[in-house]
C-alpha cells in the first residue's frame, strides 16, 4: 500500500512538471521559471533523482543566461548519475535512463559552445555521440543525432577560423533551428 502511494506521488510530480513544460513551450518563460523553482523547492536537493533530473533538464531551457542554463544542465546530469547509481544498486539500469545521457551531454555541449568553451563542448559531444547507440529509431533519436551533427559542424566552422554564428536569443543553427534536441522527460 505504501509503495502504491509513493508511486502515485511520483506520478503526480511528473504530471506537475509536464504542466509547467507546456507553459514553457507555450512561450511564458518567466512564469515557467517561477513554477519550476517552486517545484524545485518541493523536491529540494534530497528529492527523487528522477524528479531533480527532469526539473533541472527543463529548467535549463527556461534560462536566458547561458551560465544559468549550464548550471541547470549540470544539475540534471548529476541527478541522472545518482539515478543510475540507485538503479545500479538495485541491479536494474533501465535503457530509458541510459538513453537519456546523449541528450544531457548534447545540451551541455551546446551550453559550452554558447560560453565559448569549445574544448568542453567537444568532450560532451563525444560523450553524446558515444551514447547514441542506445537510442532507437524515431523522432527522439533522430533529433539527438541531428543535433550532435549540427553542433559538430558549428564547432568545426568556428575552429577553422570561421566567425561564430549569431545567436539572437537562444542557440540557433544555420537554418534558424534550435541546436540540440527537443527536451523530453527521461
N, C-alpha and C positions, 0 to 999 in steps of 0.2 A: 504494500500500500504506500509506504513512504517513498519507494523507488518511483512509483507512478506519479506521485506529487512532484518529485524532483524533475521528472521528465516534462510534466505539464508546465512547471515554472520555466524550464529551459526553452520549451517551445514558445511560451508567452514572450520571453525576452527576444527571441529571434523574430517573432512577429512584430514586436515593437521596433526593433532595428529596421526591419523591412519597411515599415511605415515611414520612418524617417528617411530611408533611402529614396522612397518615392517622392518625398518632399524635395530632397536634394536634386533628383533627376528632373523635377518639375521647375527647377531654377531658383528656389529660395535657399540659397547657400547659407545666409546668415541665420535663418530660423533652424535650418538643419544642423548647423554647428552648435547652436544653443541646445537643441534637443539631444544631439549626440553627447554633449558634455553632461547633460542631466543623466543620461543612461550610463555614461562612464562613471559618474559619481555613485550610481547604484551598484555597479559591479566591482568598482574600485580595483585596486591592484591585486586583491586576493580572490576576485571573482573567477568564474569558469574561464579557462583559457580560450575556449571556442568563442565565448561572448566578447572577451577582450580583443581577440584576433579580428573578429568580424567588425566590431565597433571601430577599432583603430584603422582597419583597412578602408572603411568608408569615410571615417573622419578625415583621413588624408585627402580624399577627394574634395572635401569641403573647405580646404585651406586656400588662402590667397597668397601666402608667403611660402616660397619653395623650402625654406628651412623648417617651417612648421610642418609642411607636408612630409618632409624627410623624417622628422621626429615621430610622426604618427605611423609612417610606414615601418620604421624600425620597431616601434611597439608591436605592430601587427606581426612582424617576423619573430620577435621574441616570444610572443604568445603562441604562435604556431609551433615554435620549438618546444615550448612547455607542453603543448597538446600532444606532440609526437612523443615526448618523454612519458607523459601519462599513459598514452596508448601503448607505448613500448613496454611499460611496466606491466600492463595487462596482457601483453603478448598479442595485441591487435593494433596494427597500424593500417587503418583503412586507406585504400587507394585515394579516396577523396581528399584526405588530409595531405598525403604526399603530393598529389596532383596540384595542390594549391601553391606549392613553392615556386613554380615557374612564374606565376602571376606576381607573387610577392617580390621576387628578385627583379622582374621586369619593371615593376613600379619603382623599386629602389634605384635601379639603373637610370630610369627617366628622371628621378629626383636629382641624382648626382650630375647628370648632363645639364640640367637646369641650373645647377650651382657651379658649373664649370669644372667639375671634378671627374675628368674623363677616365682616369685610371680606375677609380672606384666604380664608375659606371660600367666599364668593360668587365670588371670582376663579377659584378652582379649579372651582366648579360651572359657571361659564361655559365654561371650557376643556373640561370633561366634556361639557356639552350640545353644544358646537361639534363634538365628535368622534363623537357617536352615529350620524351618518350612515354611518360606516364599519362599524357593527355590523350584522350580518344579523338576520333574524327568528329567533326561537328563545329558549330559556330564558336564555342568557347575555345577549344584547342586551336582552331584556325586563327582566331583573334590574337591569341598569345603568340603563335608563331609569326604572324604578320607584324605584330608589334615589335618583336625581337628583331626581325629583318629591317624594319623602318629605322629603329634606333641604331642598329649596327651601321646602316648606310649613313645616317646622320653623323655618327662618330667618325666614320671613315672620311667623309667630306670635310669635317672640321679638322681632323688630324692631318689631312693632306693640304692644309693651309686655306681651305675654303672658309668663307665667312659663316658664322653661326646663323642659323635660320632665325628670323624674328619670332618672338613668342608674345603676342599682344596681351593675352590674359592667362592662358594656360599653354601647356606644351602642344604644339601643332605640327603636323607633318607637312610635306610639300604640297599636298592637295587640300590642306586645311583640316585633315582628320586628326583626331586626338591620338597622340603617341601612346602606345600601351593598350591593353585590352580593356573592355568594359569590366568593371569590377563586379564580382559575384560573391555570394556567400560561400565560405569553404564547405 
